[in-house]
Amino acid sequence: MSALVVAIARTGDREAFALLFRHFAPRVKAFLMRSGLAANTAEELAQETLLTVWRKASYFDPTRAAASTWIFTIARNLSIDMKRRERNMGTVDLDAVDEEADETSGETILMSAEREARVRAALAKLSEEQAAIVRLSFFQEKPHSQIAQELGIPLGTAKSRVRLALSRLRTLLEDLK
Amino acid sequence: MSVHSHPGDDTLLRYAAGVLPAGPALLVEIHLQACPHCRAAVRRFEAVGGVLLDAAEPAALAGDAFARTLARLGPAPVSGPVSGGLTGSGARRDHLEAGPSGSAAAPRAEGLVLPDGVRLPRPLASRRIGAMMPVAPGVRMGRVHVPEDGQSNVFLFQIGPGRAIPRHTHAGTEYTHVICGGFSDPSGHYGPGDLVEADGDVDHSPRVDDDGTCICLAAFEGRLRFHGLLGVVLRPFI
């Protein structure tokens, strides 16, 4: 997938765009619906996300992130902006910090495919409940109460389980820069 | 600047996921500028987001979705070598340019006295900050405007040496970022760059170091309640 983004950046490859669209647009839509957007809004934003992939392909650095991660951040940013516009407000750079280069030395850069495989393996090592906690934390604005409700446990217990699940995840991913 | 106190993993994950409310997100953003350790953690969580996205069960698109997107593609993007652009910056770049005008336009925390060499963190540059009102002996606070989230409560505090923030509790989590100086509460001592999270049930009165003014930012989730008379005085404020 990363090669497809690079192909867009290098030669404006429309075939590559079509493949990316076919894979990611339906997933971005599903992802955004999961985070609470209405189907038609999620569809608009999914198209907008892929348009941004086309326009910003030259900013993609395959040594730093997998295409899926990069596309995830684009969809996330567009959805934050959309929610803020809905509240009738301007846009704000939530993570202008991304603009600053991190000092990653050559040997700490894992190729993105390997990186993605590591993250996938780490998620697979979590217990079912821990994986559910990570997903819920991703999609809910009030994750603790939602987790408590979905797992049928008290709020205090939910908080400590979130801590445990994330500290396990941190251990599994510690050496990923 | 050496940072000792960091946002919790769940806070960083929610930031990476884009579901942390705007007030706390502003403080995390400020913390990240000084903390490569947490920047790496956010990148890891973004990779988790990528994997979750990839694994999502696809949702059917409208029949003409691809055609409509193609029609909007326009010419091939400017070609050239793949730039050193960073993960996630693509979508934000436009907004940086289209964002609110620079610090010159924004009224700046009238009454704030910054010690020599101290500047407000960059993410505050485009934010309107209300006048610094005296709220307790040696304590001034001004509201940082976060219009994109009307429910967010973010305040800039200026607290004199040896002074304490009046005792308070809060319904949700309180996030404090130290800009300069330092303070202590029963959980420890905090200095510049530190981001401290306190649960709602914590009833505390942080005390500033004797050797200098402390300037910090606080974001509250949920209603803030001061004890005693100050609670009455501040009610219209918070």
Interface residues (C-beta under 8 A of the other chain):
Chain A: V6 I8 A9 R10 T11 G12 R14 F17 A18 F21 R22 F24 A25 P26 R27 V28 K29 A30 F31 M33 R34 S35 A39 A42 E43 A46 Q47 L50 L51 T52 W54 R55 K56 A57 S58 Y59 F60 D61 P62 R64 A65 A66 A67 S68 T69 W70 I71 F72 T73 I74 A75 R76 N77 L78 S79 I80 D81 R84 R87 M89 G90 T91 V92 D93 L94 D95 A96 V97 D98 E99 E100 A101 D102 E103 R115 E116 V119 R120 L123 V134 R135 S137 F138 F139 Q140 E141 P143 V162 R163 L166 S167 L169 R170 L173 L176 K177
Chain B: G8 D9 D10 L13 R14 A17 G18 V19 P21 A22 A25 E29 L32 Q33 P36 R39 A40 A41 V42 R43 R44 E46 A47 V48 G49 G50 V51 L52 L53 D54 A56 E57 P58 A59 A60 L61 A62 A65 F66 R68 T69 L70 R72 L73 P75 A76 P77 V78 S79 G80 V82 S83 G84 G85 L86 T87 G88 S89 G90 A91 R92 R93 H95 L96 A98 G99 P100 R122 P123 S126 P147 E148 D149 G150
